[in-house]
Amino acid sequence: MYVTAHISFAGGGLILPARTPYDRELVFEYIEASAKHHANLQLSAKGRHWTVSVKIARREPCFKCSRSLRDLAYRGNGQNFCAQCVGHALM
């Protein structure tokens, strides 16, 4: 199955392959780099959607695994997720 990740932000967007672990790693590296320049990003893949934003001094844990969100929060279905859990959802 061919999986693509749609990353969009004000003024543009990008579609990247997300089938292999290496593809997904590149998707998250791009999101991390882009989040510094855009207030909000949207990530869509496999029928799921997340709003990605830079986390501002909150110690909120990931809804699924309880790890710290670190610098970025992936918000989907009213919950915040870490990059690792969103990455697993793309598999």
C-alpha positions, 0 to 999 in steps of 0.5 A, a space after each residue: 500500500 502506498 502511503 503519502 503524508 500531506 503537509 500543509 501550512 499557510 502559503 503552501 504545502 508538500 506531499 511526501 511518501 510515508 511508506 517506509 520507516 525512512 520515508 516517515 523519518 523524513 516526513 517528521 524531520 520536515 515537520 520539525 524544521 517547518 514548524 519553526 517557520 509556520 504557526 500551524 501545520 496540518 498533517 494528513 495521512 491514511 485518512 487521519 488528520 493532525 494539527 501540528 504546533 510548537 508547544 508553549 511551556 506546557 508539560 502535557 503528556 502524549 494521550 497514547 503513551 504519556 511521554 512528554 510532547 517535547 517541542 511539538 504537539 500533534 493534535 488529533 481527535 481532541 487529544 495531543 500526541 507525540 511524534 512517535 505515536 503519530 509515526 506509528 499511526 502512519 504504519 
